[in-house]
Amino acid sequence: MQPGRSLLDVYDKLDYLSSLGKTQIAAVQRDADIGVAEAERDAGIREAECKKEMMDVKFLADTKMADSKRELELQKAAFNQEINTK
């Protein structure tokens, strides 16, 4: 290095150092975009799984309620028939 010059004075006419930085920045941005897309995909999958589980639980609860109502109506009918027979 020449006397009186520092590393801050170093440059190249083709912007080689700048181009290296742009390549690295582009790679980091690409990786970040991929990470965001994967996280959004995974969140969407998990949300769909949760909704399915919720619908399954609701279906079971609705089925049990319908079964209980039907059983109650059958018991009422049997009771009414017994009363009418007597």
C-alpha positions in Angstrom: 0.0 0.0 0.0 1.2 3.5 -0.7 2.1 5.8 2.1 -0.8 8.0 3.2 -3.5 5.7 1.8 -5.8 3.6 4.0 -8.1 0.6 3.3 -11.0 3.1 3.0 -9.3 4.5 -0.1 -9.4 1.1 -1.9 -11.9 0.8 -4.7 -12.2 -1.0 -8.0 -13.5 0.2 -11.2 -15.8 -2.8 -11.8 -17.4 -2.5 -8.3 -16.4 -6.1 -7.6 -16.7 -5.7 -3.8 -20.1 -4.0 -4.2 -21.3 -6.8 -6.5 -20.2 -9.4 -4.0 -22.2 -7.7 -1.3 -25.3 -7.5 -3.6 -25.0 -11.2 -4.3 -24.9 -12.0 -0.6 -27.8 -9.6 0.1 -29.9 -11.2 -2.6 -29.1 -14.7 -1.3 -30.1 -13.6 2.3 -33.3 -12.0 1.0 -34.2 -15.1 -1.0 -33.6 -17.3 2.0 -35.8 -15.0 4.1 -38.5 -15.1 1.5 -38.4 -18.9 1.4 -38.5 -19.0 5.2 -41.6 -16.7 5.3 -43.3 -18.8 2.6 -42.6 -22.0 4.5 -43.8 -20.6 7.8 -47.1 -19.3 6.1 -47.6 -22.7 4.5 -47.0 -24.5 7.8 -49.4 -22.1 9.6 -52.0 -22.7 7.0 -51.7 -26.5 7.3 -51.9 -26.3 11.1 -55.0 -24.0 10.9 -56.7 -26.5 8.6 -55.9 -29.3 11.0 -57.3 -27.4 13.9 -60.5 -26.6 12.0 -60.9 -30.2 11.1 -60.4 -31.3 14.7 -63.0 -28.6 15.8 -65.5 -29.9 13.2 -64.9 -33.5 14.3 -65.6 -32.6 17.9 -68.7 -30.5 17.0 -70.0 -33.4 14.9 -69.6 -35.8 17.8 -71.2 -33.4 20.2 -74.2 -32.9 17.8 -74.5 -36.6 17.3 -74.6 -37.2 21.1 -77.2 -34.5 21.5 -79.4 -36.0 18.8 -79.0 -39.4 20.3 -80.0 -38.1 23.7 -83.0 -36.3 22.3 -84.1 -39.4 20.4 -83.7 -41.5 23.6 -85.7 -39.0 25.6 -88.5 -39.0 23.0 -88.6 -42.8 23.0 -88.8 -42.8 26.8 -91.6 -40.2 26.7 -93.5 -42.3 24.1 -93.1 -45.5 26.1 -94.3 -43.6 29.3 -97.3 -42.2 27.4 -98.2 -45.6 26.0 -97.9 -47.1 29.4 -100.2 -44.5 30.9 -102.7 -44.8 28.0 -102.7 -48.6 28.5 -103.6 -48.3 32.2 
